[in-house]
Amino acid sequence: MNFDDGTLGPFEVKDNYPPGGGVAPVRWQVASLTDPVTGEPRWASPPYALYFGIPSKPCPGDPAKTCHDFDNGQQVGGTATTGPIPLPEAGSITLTFNVFIDSEADPGFDDLGVRLILPDGSAKTVWSKSAVGGVTGKKFVKATADLTEWSSKTVRLQFWFDSEDPMMNDGEGVFIDDVMVTSTCGGAPKPVDLPTLYAISGTGPDFMVVVGAKGAVLTFNGKEWQPQGMWGEASFRGICVDPTTGVWAVGPSGVMVRRGADGVFGQVAVPGKPDLLACAAGVFAVGAKGQAVKATQADVTALGPFGSSDLEAIDVLPDGTGWAVGAGGALVQVKGGTLTKMPAIAGGVALHGVWTENQKSAWAVGDGGVVARYKGMVWGSEKVPNAPKLQAIHGFAGKVMAVGEKGVAFLWDGASWVGLATGVTAGLEAVRFVGEGEAYVVGAGGTALRWDGATFTDLNPKTSRDLHA
């Protein structure tokens, strides 16, 4: 992750030596600083980095100017710690980050390191400043640490600094940016204890991505699940893959992160911090009380509210055509980048999933086995016989699948809905086609299924936790 939205993201910070008597605190924080003389930036990717020090104080030689250091006349130190990170079962796991160090270089003075906090609470140092020579010569350098030893464990990542004494603390301090954990496959695929998941998207059978509770981000490469999350307690409720801007995940309290071409997730600031429940290519996100936003690489713009009902799902085509649906049969049409509130579905039944087939065709599903259909003019609805609550719907090349409670899945054959044998009784909450005869489904009890056009295959038979979309 980077810190380019100006927040700490998954990190919690602690001051190990809180000062008293009006003395300036020295701690980890997010800052956007430059060299007071040369103007060179103190970030690896603009405009923020994680910084240990005092970001603003009068320069010693010219009090009219602003400088930064980590000197408050006392010993200083602190930690910046992530929430739980599930490391995958992999051939190799590597932590990488960019670091800038301007302090005393010798060990035992101005110490800097990275620890893993293990499940039993113990700590293991995996990197120290000596790996880059103690200081970095007024520039950022790439740092790496091998985490393979802790494969398949859930850990927390902790950056720590300790000056060890109150003297010679007049350097710029420490900057950290572009923190990332990557893995490579090795050995036979193993089951992963999938956490509660809320959404699924992807570009093909070799790249599916799901998100969920406690910062969970997992990819599926056609053979195995690989946890990618680094977002602590943040809960992601929606995921979308945009071909231009990358992978986006959204959640309550305005949580929005983006992974660009560099593979690094960075948090994005959302005005008003609405509870976001779903997103779609474009990038549009919708949520509680009719809220909606439009995101680009540059900024996020509030578009709503569109009524007062929660908007639970959205699907938008590359040409900007789409629909959002929600509680009380709420409907919002997307056309040319503009969202418009439309009359609700007759009867006001809650809608939980939507799929936009083309400009003149869309499908939605909801409570009581309801399937709603848009055919270019108005929405109509019907009930699938003997179907419980339906959670999600998606299709490809004329095939349409709806999934829901009690392990039900139905396929539209062009005239009627045909029940499919999924082999499970758990609630199914998300479905995604990646080709004419290939779809992925996730649900309760750790259910993860692949449909090959005829039968369902269990992708992770030993999991036991709920998956949602």
MIMAR-186641 format. One record per residue (C-alpha): residue number from 0; y, x, z negated. Coordinates in steps of 0.1 Angstrom, whole numbers. Layout:
N
<node bami="NUM" py="Y" px="X" pz="Z"/>
...
//
This chain:
469
<node bami="0" py="0" px="0" pz="0"/>
<node bami="1" py="36" px="9" pz="3"/>
<node bami="2" py="65" px="-3" pz="-17"/>
<node bami="3" py="88" px="-14" pz="11"/>
<node bami="4" py="96" px="-49" pz="-3"/>
<node bami="5" py="112" px="-32" pz="-33"/>
<node bami="6" py="85" px="-44" pz="-58"/>
<node bami="7" py="57" px="-27" pz="-78"/>
<node bami="8" py="31" px="-48" pz="-61"/>
<node bami="9" py="-2" px="-44" pz="-80"/>
<node bami="10" py="11" px="-17" pz="-103"/>
<node bami="11" py="19" px="-22" pz="-140"/>
<node bami="12" py="41" px="6" pz="-156"/>
<node bami="13" py="42" px="20" pz="-191"/>
<node bami="14" py="67" px="43" pz="-207"/>
<node bami="15" py="48" px="67" pz="-229"/>
<node bami="16" py="79" px="80" pz="-248"/>
<node bami="17" py="103" px="50" pz="-251"/>
<node bami="18" py="137" px="65" pz="-261"/>
<node bami="19" py="159" px="51" pz="-288"/>
<node bami="20" py="196" px="52" pz="-297"/>
<node bami="21" py="209" px="43" pz="-263"/>
<node bami="22" py="191" px="71" pz="-245"/>
<node bami="23" py="183" px="64" pz="-209"/>
<node bami="24" py="146" px="55" pz="-203"/>
<node bami="25" py="126" px="75" pz="-178"/>
<node bami="26" py="97" px="56" pz="-162"/>
<node bami="27" py="79" px="47" pz="-130"/>
<node bami="28" py="98" px="23" pz="-109"/>
<node bami="29" py="105" px="14" pz="-72"/>
<node bami="30" py="135" px="31" pz="-58"/>
<node bami="31" py="153" px="37" pz="-25"/>
<node bami="32" py="170" px="71" pz="-29"/>
<node bami="33" py="183" px="100" pz="-8"/>
<node bami="34" py="192" px="136" pz="-14"/>
<node bami="35" py="228" px="135" pz="-27"/>
<node bami="36" py="237" px="165" pz="-6"/>
<node bami="37" py="217" px="162" pz="27"/>
<node bami="38" py="211" px="125" pz="27"/>
<node bami="39" py="174" px="130" pz="34"/>
<node bami="40" py="153" px="100" pz="24"/>
<node bami="41" py="131" px="100" pz="-6"/>
<node bami="42" py="104" px="78" pz="9"/>
<node bami="43" py="76" px="84" pz="33"/>
<node bami="44" py="79" px="49" pz="49"/>
<node bami="45" py="113" px="32" pz="45"/>
<node bami="46" py="130" px="20" pz="25"/>
<node bami="47" py="113" px="23" pz="-9"/>
<node bami="48" py="88" px="45" pz="-28"/>
<node bami="49" py="73" px="46" pz="-63"/>
<node bami="50" py="95" px="70" pz="-84"/>
<node bami="51" py="93" px="86" pz="-118"/>
<node bami="52" py="127" px="95" pz="-131"/>
<node bami="53" py="162" px="82" pz="-137"/>
<node bami="54" py="174" px="68" pz="-103"/>
<node bami="55" py="212" px="69" pz="-109"/>
<node bami="56" py="233" px="93" pz="-131"/>
<node bami="57" py="264" px="114" pz="-125"/>
<node bami="58" py="258" px="147" pz="-107"/>
<node bami="59" py="263" px="177" pz="-130"/>
<node bami="60" py="287" px="195" pz="-107"/>
<node bami="61" py="305" px="164" pz="-94"/>
<node bami="62" py="304" px="133" pz="-118"/>
<node bami="63" py="319" px="112" pz="-90"/>
<node bami="64" py="286" px="115" pz="-71"/>
<node bami="65" py="253" px="99" pz="-81"/>
<node bami="66" py="222" px="121" pz="-86"/>
<node bami="67" py="187" px="115" pz="-99"/>
<node bami="68" py="164" px="135" pz="-122"/>
<node bami="69" py="140" px="129" pz="-151"/>
<node bami="70" py="161" px="145" pz="-179"/>
<node bami="71" py="172" px="123" pz="-209"/>
<node bami="72" py="170" px="152" pz="-234"/>
<node bami="73" py="136" px="142" pz="-246"/>
<node bami="74" py="99" px="146" pz="-236"/>
<node bami="75" py="92" px="119" pz="-210"/>
<node bami="76" py="61" px="105" pz="-195"/>
<node bami="77" py="45" px="73" pz="-182"/>
<node bami="78" py="18" px="56" pz="-162"/>
<node bami="79" py="16" px="33" pz="-132"/>
<node bami="80" py="-17" px="14" pz="-131"/>
<node bami="81" py="-32" px="-10" pz="-106"/>
<node bami="82" py="-53" px="-41" pz="-113"/>
<node bami="83" py="-90" px="-40" pz="-106"/>
<node bami="84" py="-101" px="-24" pz="-73"/>
<node bami="85" py="-137" px="-31" pz="-61"/>
<node bami="86" py="-149" px="0" pz="-44"/>
<node bami="87" py="-174" px="-6" pz="-17"/>
<node bami="88" py="-209" px="7" pz="-14"/>
<node bami="89" py="-201" px="33" pz="12"/>
<node bami="90" py="-210" px="68" pz="25"/>
<node bami="91" py="-176" px="81" pz="15"/>
<node bami="92" py="-145" px="67" pz="-2"/>
<node bami="93" py="-111" px="84" pz="-1"/>
<node bami="94" py="-78" px="79" pz="-18"/>
<node bami="95" py="-48" px="90" pz="2"/>
<node bami="96" py="-11" px="89" pz="-6"/>
<node bami="97" py="21" px="107" pz="2"/>
<node bami="98" py="37" px="127" pz="-27"/>
<node bami="99" py="71" px="144" pz="-33"/>
<node bami="100" py="73" px="167" pz="-64"/>
<node bami="101" py="104" px="184" pz="-76"/>
<node bami="102" py="97" px="197" pz="-111"/>
<node bami="103" py="82" px="227" pz="-129"/>
<node bami="104" py="52" px="239" pz="-108"/>
<node bami="105" py="31" px="256" pz="-135"/>
<node bami="106" py="2" px="237" pz="-151"/>
<node bami="107" py="10" px="225" pz="-186"/>
<node bami="108" py="46" px="216" pz="-176"/>
<node bami="109" py="57" px="185" pz="-159"/>
<node bami="110" py="20" px="175" pz="-153"/>
<node bami="111" py="12" px="149" pz="-126"/>
<node bami="112" py="-22" px="134" pz="-119"/>
<node bami="113" py="-43" px="104" pz="-108"/>
<node bami="114" py="-70" px="89" pz="-129"/>
<node bami="115" py="-96" px="62" pz="-123"/>
<node bami="116" py="-99" px="38" pz="-152"/>
<node bami="117" py="-136" px="29" pz="-152"/>
<node bami="118" py="-153" px="-4" pz="-162"/>
<node bami="119" py="-160" px="9" pz="-197"/>
<node bami="120" py="-124" px="18" pz="-202"/>
<node bami="121" py="-129" px="55" pz="-199"/>
<node bami="122" py="-106" px="76" pz="-176"/>
<node bami="123" py="-116" px="102" pz="-150"/>
<node bami="124" py="-90" px="125" pz="-134"/>
<node bami="125" py="-95" px="126" pz="-97"/>
<node bami="126" py="-64" px="145" pz="-86"/>
<node bami="127" py="-37" px="168" pz="-101"/>
<node bami="128" py="-5" px="184" pz="-88"/>
<node bami="129" py="-23" px="217" pz="-85"/>
<node bami="130" py="-40" px="203" pz="-54"/>
<node bami="131" py="-7" px="206" pz="-35"/>
<node bami="132" py="6" px="237" pz="-52"/>
<node bami="133" py="24" px="221" pz="-81"/>
<node bami="134" py="56" px="213" pz="-61"/>
<node bami="135" py="60" px="201" pz="-25"/>
<node bami="136" py="92" px="220" pz="-13"/>
<node bami="137" py="116" px="191" pz="-12"/>
<node bami="138" py="93" px="171" pz="12"/>
<node bami="139" py="65" px="146" pz="12"/>
<node bami="140" py="30" px="159" pz="17"/>
<node bami="141" py="-3" px="141" pz="21"/>
<node bami="142" py="-27" px="141" pz="-9"/>
<node bami="143" py="-63" px="130" pz="-10"/>
<node bami="144" py="-90" px="124" pz="-36"/>
<node bami="145" py="-127" px="118" pz="-32"/>
<node bami="146" py="-138" px="86" pz="-49"/>
<node bami="147" py="-173" px="84" pz="-35"/>
<node bami="148" py="-189" px="91" pz="-69"/>
<node bami="149" py="-177" px="56" pz="-80"/>
<node bami="150" py="-190" px="37" pz="-50"/>
<node bami="151" py="-197" px="0" pz="-58"/>
<node bami="152" py="-178" px="1" pz="-91"/>
<node bami="153" py="-146" px="-18" pz="-99"/>
<node bami="154" py="-119" px="6" pz="-111"/>
<node bami="155" py="-82" px="8" pz="-117"/>
<node bami="156" py="-60" px="35" pz="-102"/>
<node bami="157" py="-35" px="52" pz="-124"/>
<node bami="158" py="-7" px="76" pz="-116"/>
<node bami="159" py="6" px="95" pz="-146"/>
<node bami="160" py="33" px="120" pz="-154"/>
<node bami="161" py="41" px="140" pz="-186"/>
<node bami="162" py="69" px="165" pz="-189"/>
<node bami="163" py="51" px="180" pz="-220"/>
<node bami="164" py="85" px="191" pz="-234"/>
<node bami="165" py="123" px="181" pz="-232"/>
<node bami="166" py="134" px="211" pz="-213"/>
<node bami="167" py="139" px="219" pz="-176"/>
<node bami="168" py="137" px="183" pz="-165"/>
<node bami="169" py="166" px="185" pz="-141"/>
<node bami="170" py="145" px="183" pz="-109"/>
<node bami="171" py="144" px="152" pz="-88"/>
<node bami="172" py="111" px="140" pz="-103"/>
<node bami="173" py="82" px="125" pz="-84"/>
<node bami="174" py="79" px="101" pz="-55"/>
<node bami="175" py="47" px="83" pz="-44"/>
<node bami="176" py="43" px="63" pz="-12"/>
<node bami="177" py="17" px="48" pz="12"/>
<node bami="178" py="-12" px="45" pz="-12"/>
<node bami="179" py="-45" px="37" pz="5"/>
<node bami="180" py="-82" px="36" pz="-2"/>
<node bami="181" py="-105" px="40" pz="28"/>
<node bami="182" py="-143" px="41" pz="32"/>
<node bami="183" py="-169" px="50" pz="58"/>
<node bami="184" py="-203" px="35" pz="61"/>
<node bami="185" py="-234" px="53" pz="49"/>
<node bami="186" py="-270" px="42" pz="43"/>
<node bami="187" py="-284" px="7" pz="46"/>
<node bami="188" py="-260" px="-22" pz="40"/>
<node bami="189" py="-262" px="-36" pz="5"/>
<node bami="190" py="-252" px="-70" pz="-9"/>
<node bami="191" py="-217" px="-73" pz="-24"/>
<node bami="192" py="-208" px="-95" pz="-53"/>
<node bami="193" py="-182" px="-115" pz="-34"/>
<node bami="194" py="-153" px="-129" pz="-56"/>
<node bami="195" py="-138" px="-163" pz="-52"/>
<node bami="196" py="-124" px="-164" pz="-16"/>
<node bami="197" py="-99" px="-188" pz="-1"/>
<node bami="198" py="-96" px="-180" pz="36"/>
<node bami="199" py="-113" px="-163" pz="66"/>
<node bami="200" py="-100" px="-150" pz="99"/>
<node bami="201" py="-109" px="-123" pz="124"/>
<node bami="202" py="-109" px="-110" pz="159"/>
<node bami="203" py="-146" px="-109" pz="167"/>
<node bami="204" py="-180" px="-103" pz="152"/>
<node bami="205" py="-172" px="-67" pz="143"/>
<node bami="206" py="-140" px="-76" pz="124"/>
<node bami="207" py="-138" px="-106" pz="100"/>
<node bami="208" py="-115" px="-106" pz="71"/>
<node bami="209" py="-115" px="-127" pz="40"/>
<node bami="210" py="-91" px="-129" pz="10"/>
<node bami="211" py="-92" px="-144" pz="-25"/>
<node bami="212" py="-86" px="-141" pz="-62"/>
<node bami="213" py="-76" px="-109" pz="-80"/>
<node bami="214" py="-63" px="-91" pz="-50"/>
<node bami="215" py="-96" px="-95" pz="-31"/>
<node bami="216" py="-95" px="-84" pz="6"/>
<node bami="217" py="-128" px="-79" pz="23"/>
<node bami="218" py="-138" px="-71" pz="58"/>
<node bami="219" py="-171" px="-77" pz="76"/>
<node bami="220" py="-181" px="-54" pz="104"/>
<node bami="221" py="-211" px="-74" pz="116"/>
<node bami="222" py="-234" px="-56" pz="92"/>
<node bami="223" py="-219" px="-54" pz="57"/>
<node bami="224" py="-189" px="-65" pz="36"/>
<node bami="225" py="-164" px="-38" pz="26"/>
<node bami="226" py="-139" px="-46" pz="-2"/>
<node bami="227" py="-104" px="-35" pz="7"/>
<node bami="228" py="-83" px="-51" pz="-20"/>
<node bami="229" py="-57" px="-32" pz="-41"/>
<node bami="230" py="-36" px="-61" pz="-54"/>
<node bami="231" py="-45" px="-65" pz="-90"/>
<node bami="232" py="-42" px="-101" pz="-102"/>
<node bami="233" py="-24" px="-114" pz="-71"/>
<node bami="234" py="-43" px="-144" pz="-57"/>
<node bami="235" py="-44" px="-147" pz="-19"/>
<node bami="236" py="-49" px="-182" pz="-5"/>
<node bami="237" py="-45" px="-177" pz="32"/>
<node bami="238" py="-52" px="-150" pz="58"/>
<node bami="239" py="-41" px="-146" pz="94"/>
<node bami="240" py="-45" px="-119" pz="121"/>
<node bami="241" py="-16" px="-117" pz="144"/>
<node bami="242" py="-21" px="-94" pz="175"/>
<node bami="243" py="15" px="-81" pz="173"/>
<node bami="244" py="23" px="-77" pz="137"/>
<node bami="245" py="-11" px="-71" pz="120"/>
<node bami="246" py="-30" px="-88" pz="92"/>
<node bami="247" py="-11" px="-111" pz="68"/>
<node bami="248" py="-23" px="-125" pz="35"/>
<node bami="249" py="-4" px="-151" pz="14"/>
<node bami="250" py="-7" px="-167" pz="-20"/>
<node bami="251" py="11" px="-185" pz="-49"/>
<node bami="252" py="45" px="-174" pz="-62"/>
<node bami="253" py="55" px="-161" pz="-28"/>
<node bami="254" py="28" px="-135" pz="-26"/>
<node bami="255" py="27" px="-121" pz="10"/>
<node bami="256" py="13" px="-88" pz="21"/>
<node bami="257" py="10" px="-73" pz="56"/>
<node bami="258" py="-13" px="-46" pz="70"/>
<node bami="259" py="2" px="-29" pz="100"/>
<node bami="260" py="-13" px="-5" pz="125"/>
<node bami="261" py="-14" px="23" pz="99"/>
<node bami="262" py="-39" px="3" pz="79"/>
<node bami="263" py="-16" px="2" pz="48"/>
<node bami="264" py="-9" px="-31" pz="31"/>
<node bami="265" py="27" px="-35" pz="19"/>
<node bami="266" py="41" px="-64" pz="0"/>
<node bami="267" py="68" px="-85" pz="17"/>
<node bami="268" py="96" px="-103" pz="-1"/>
<node bami="269" py="96" px="-141" pz="4"/>
<node bami="270" py="128" px="-160" pz="-4"/>
<node bami="271" py="124" px="-186" pz="-31"/>
<node bami="272" py="88" px="-174" pz="-39"/>
<node bami="273" py="71" px="-207" pz="-29"/>
<node bami="274" py="34" px="-212" pz="-35"/>
<node bami="275" py="18" px="-204" pz="-1"/>
<node bami="276" py="-16" px="-218" pz="7"/>
<node bami="277" py="-23" px="-209" pz="43"/>
<node bami="278" py="-9" px="-189" pz="72"/>
<node bami="279" py="-14" px="-187" pz="110"/>
<node bami="280" py="-7" px="-164" pz="138"/>
<node bami="281" py="29" px="-164" pz="146"/>
<node bami="282" py="33" px="-157" pz="116"/>
<node bami="283" py="39" px="-191" pz="98"/>
<node bami="284" py="29" px="-198" pz="62"/>
<node bami="285" py="28" px="-232" pz="45"/>
<node bami="286" py="23" px="-243" pz="9"/>
<node bami="287" py="31" px="-265" pz="-21"/>
<node bami="288" py="57" px="-293" pz="-18"/>
<node bami="289" py="61" px="-290" pz="19"/>
<node bami="290" py="73" px="-254" pz="19"/>
<node bami="291" py="71" px="-232" pz="50"/>
<node bami="292" py="82" px="-198" pz="61"/>
<node bami="293" py="83" px="-177" pz="93"/>
<node bami="294" py="76" px="-140" pz="89"/>
<node bami="295" py="83" px="-111" pz="113"/>
<node bami="296" py="81" px="-74" pz="109"/>
<node bami="297" py="118" px="-74" pz="99"/>
<node bami="298" py="121" px="-104" pz="74"/>
<node bami="299" py="109" px="-137" pz="62"/>
<node bami="300" py="128" px="-169" pz="67"/>
<node bami="301" py="124" px="-202" pz="48"/>
<node bami="302" py="119" px="-232" pz="71"/>
<node bami="303" py="111" px="-260" pz="48"/>
<node bami="304" py="106" px="-282" pz="30"/>
<node bami="305" py="89" px="-307" pz="52"/>
<node bami="306" py="84" px="-336" pz="29"/>
<node bami="307" py="71" px="-332" pz="-7"/>
<node bami="308" py="33" px="-331" pz="-1"/>
<node bami="309" py="14" px="-299" pz="-4"/>
<node bami="310" py="6" px="-284" pz="30"/>
<node bami="311" py="-30" px="-269" pz="27"/>
<node bami="312" py="-38" px="-257" pz="62"/>
<node bami="313" py="-20" px="-245" pz="94"/>
<node bami="314" py="-33" px="-234" pz="128"/>
<node bami="315" py="-10" px="-221" pz="156"/>
<node bami="316" py="-18" px="-210" pz="191"/>
<node bami="317" py="-3" px="-178" pz="207"/>
<node bami="318" py="22" px="-200" pz="226"/>
<node bami="319" py="36" px="-214" pz="193"/>
<node bami="320" py="19" px="-247" pz="195"/>
<node bami="321" py="2" px="-259" pz="163"/>
<node bami="322" py="-2" px="-282" pz="134"/>
<node bami="323" py="0" px="-281" pz="96"/>
<node bami="324" py="-18" px="-307" pz="74"/>
<node bami="325" py="-20" px="-315" pz="37"/>
<node bami="326" py="-20" px="-340" pz="9"/>
<node bami="327" py="-14" px="-377" pz="16"/>
<node bami="328" py="-23" px="-371" pz="53"/>
<node bami="329" py="8" px="-350" pz="58"/>
<node bami="330" py="14" px="-337" pz="93"/>
<node bami="331" py="38" px="-311" pz="105"/>
<node bami="332" py="40" px="-302" pz="142"/>
<node bami="333" py="47" px="-267" pz="154"/>
<node bami="334" py="63" px="-263" pz="188"/>
<node bami="335" py="81" px="-233" pz="202"/>
<node bami="336" py="86" px="-218" pz="167"/>
<node bami="337" py="101" px="-251" pz="154"/>
<node bami="338" py="84" px="-271" pz="126"/>
<node bami="339" py="88" px="-309" pz="126"/>
<node bami="340" py="76" px="-334" pz="100"/>
<node bami="341" py="56" px="-362" pz="116"/>
<node bami="342" py="43" px="-395" pz="103"/>
<node bami="343" py="13" px="-391" pz="80"/>
<node bami="344" py="-22" px="-401" pz="90"/>
<node bami="345" py="-29" px="-438" pz="85"/>
<node bami="346" py="-43" px="-445" pz="51"/>
<node bami="347" py="-28" px="-413" pz="36"/>
<node bami="348" py="-61" px="-395" pz="32"/>
<node bami="349" py="-58" px="-359" pz="20"/>
<node bami="350" py="-64" px="-334" pz="48"/>
<node bami="351" py="-77" px="-299" pz="40"/>
<node bami="352" py="-84" px="-282" pz="73"/>
<node bami="353" py="-69" px="-281" pz="108"/>
<node bami="354" py="-77" px="-266" pz="142"/>
<node bami="355" py="-53" px="-266" pz="172"/>
<node bami="356" py="-75" px="-266" pz="203"/>
<node bami="357" py="-47" px="-266" pz="229"/>
<node bami="358" py="-12" px="-282" pz="234"/>
<node bami="359" py="-27" px="-317" pz="237"/>
<node bami="360" py="-57" px="-315" pz="214"/>
<node bami="361" py="-60" px="-308" pz="176"/>
<node bami="362" py="-85" px="-317" pz="149"/>
<node bami="363" py="-82" px="-321" pz="111"/>
<node bami="364" py="-107" px="-329" pz="83"/>
<node bami="365" py="-103" px="-343" pz="48"/>
<node bami="366" py="-116" px="-364" pz="20"/>
<node bami="367" py="-144" px="-389" pz="25"/>
<node bami="368" py="-157" px="-373" pz="57"/>
<node bami="369" py="-126" px="-381" pz="76"/>
<node bami="370" py="-120" px="-363" pz="110"/>
<node bami="371" py="-86" px="-369" pz="125"/>
<node bami="372" py="-80" px="-362" pz="162"/>
<node bami="373" py="-48" px="-356" pz="182"/>
<node bami="374" py="-50" px="-362" pz="219"/>
<node bami="375" py="-15" px="-355" pz="231"/>
<node bami="376" py="3" px="-386" pz="218"/>
<node bami="377" py="-8" px="-398" pz="184"/>
<node bami="378" py="-33" px="-390" pz="157"/>
<node bami="379" py="-63" px="-412" pz="152"/>
<node bami="380" py="-91" px="-408" pz="126"/>
<node bami="381" py="-127" px="-417" pz="120"/>
<node bami="382" py="-153" px="-410" pz="94"/>
<node bami="383" py="-184" px="-389" pz="99"/>
<node bami="384" py="-213" px="-411" pz="87"/>
<node bami="385" py="-227" px="-401" pz="53"/>
<node bami="386" py="-204" px="-371" pz="51"/>
<node bami="387" py="-187" px="-360" pz="18"/>
<node bami="388" py="-153" px="-343" pz="16"/>
<node bami="389" py="-148" px="-320" pz="45"/>
<node bami="390" py="-129" px="-288" pz="39"/>
<node bami="391" py="-125" px="-269" pz="72"/>
<node bami="392" py="-128" px="-272" pz="110"/>
<node bami="393" py="-127" px="-248" pz="139"/>
<node bami="394" py="-140" px="-245" pz="174"/>
<node bami="395" py="-144" px="-225" pz="206"/>
<node bami="396" py="-151" px="-235" pz="242"/>
<node bami="397" py="-158" px="-271" pz="236"/>
<node bami="398" py="-179" px="-266" pz="204"/>
<node bami="399" py="-163" px="-279" pz="172"/>
<node bami="400" py="-177" px="-274" pz="137"/>
<node bami="401" py="-167" px="-291" pz="104"/>
<node bami="402" py="-179" px="-280" pz="70"/>
<node bami="403" py="-176" px="-293" pz="35"/>
<node bami="404" py="-192" px="-302" pz="2"/>
<node bami="405" py="-229" px="-301" pz="-5"/>
<node bami="406" py="-236" px="-275" pz="22"/>
<node bami="407" py="-228" px="-299" pz="50"/>
<node bami="408" py="-220" px="-288" pz="85"/>
<node bami="409" py="-215" px="-310" pz="116"/>
<node bami="410" py="-212" px="-300" pz="152"/>
<node bami="411" py="-193" px="-322" pz="178"/>
<node bami="412" py="-215" px="-327" pz="209"/>
<node bami="413" py="-188" px="-343" pz="229"/>
<node bami="414" py="-197" px="-378" pz="219"/>
<node bami="415" py="-207" px="-378" pz="182"/>
<node bami="416" py="-211" px="-355" pz="151"/>
<node bami="417" py="-245" px="-340" pz="147"/>
<node bami="418" py="-256" px="-327" pz="113"/>
<node bami="419" py="-267" px="-290" pz="111"/>
<node bami="420" py="-293" px="-275" pz="87"/>
<node bami="421" py="-274" px="-248" pz="68"/>
<node bami="422" py="-301" px="-240" pz="43"/>
<node bami="423" py="-277" px="-242" pz="14"/>
<node bami="424" py="-264" px="-270" pz="-9"/>
<node bami="425" py="-233" px="-252" pz="-21"/>
<node bami="426" py="-199" px="-264" pz="-9"/>
<node bami="427" py="-187" px="-249" pz="23"/>
<node bami="428" py="-150" px="-242" pz="25"/>
<node bami="429" py="-141" px="-221" pz="56"/>
<node bami="430" py="-154" px="-218" pz="91"/>
<node bami="431" py="-143" px="-195" pz="119"/>
<node bami="432" py="-156" px="-192" pz="155"/>
<node bami="433" py="-155" px="-158" pz="171"/>
<node bami="434" py="-173" px="-167" pz="204"/>
<node bami="435" py="-190" px="-197" pz="221"/>
<node bami="436" py="-221" px="-193" pz="201"/>
<node bami="437" py="-210" px="-174" pz="170"/>
<node bami="438" py="-193" px="-187" pz="138"/>
<node bami="439" py="-189" px="-176" pz="102"/>
<node bami="440" py="-189" px="-199" pz="72"/>
<node bami="441" py="-182" px="-191" pz="35"/>
<node bami="442" py="-184" px="-213" pz="4"/>
<node bami="443" py="-194" px="-218" pz="-32"/>
<node bami="444" py="-220" px="-197" pz="-50"/>
<node bami="445" py="-213" px="-166" pz="-29"/>
<node bami="446" py="-223" px="-184" pz="3"/>
<node bami="447" py="-217" px="-164" pz="35"/>
<node bami="448" py="-233" px="-176" pz="66"/>
<node bami="449" py="-234" px="-167" pz="103"/>
<node bami="450" py="-242" px="-193" pz="129"/>
<node bami="451" py="-257" px="-180" pz="162"/>
<node bami="452" py="-254" px="-212" pz="182"/>
<node bami="453" py="-287" px="-226" pz="168"/>
<node bami="454" py="-294" px="-215" pz="133"/>
<node bami="455" py="-276" px="-202" pz="102"/>
<node bami="456" py="-283" px="-167" pz="87"/>
<node bami="457" py="-274" px="-157" pz="51"/>
<node bami="458" py="-252" px="-127" pz="53"/>
<node bami="459" py="-252" px="-118" pz="16"/>
<node bami="460" py="-282" px="-135" pz="-1"/>
<node bami="461" py="-278" px="-120" pz="-36"/>
<node bami="462" py="-242" px="-130" pz="-42"/>
<node bami="463" py="-234" px="-156" pz="-69"/>
<node bami="464" py="-197" px="-164" pz="-69"/>
<node bami="465" py="-177" px="-192" pz="-53"/>
<node bami="466" py="-161" px="-187" pz="-19"/>
<node bami="467" py="-133" px="-210" pz="-8"/>
<node bami="468" py="-109" px="-214" pz="21"/>
//
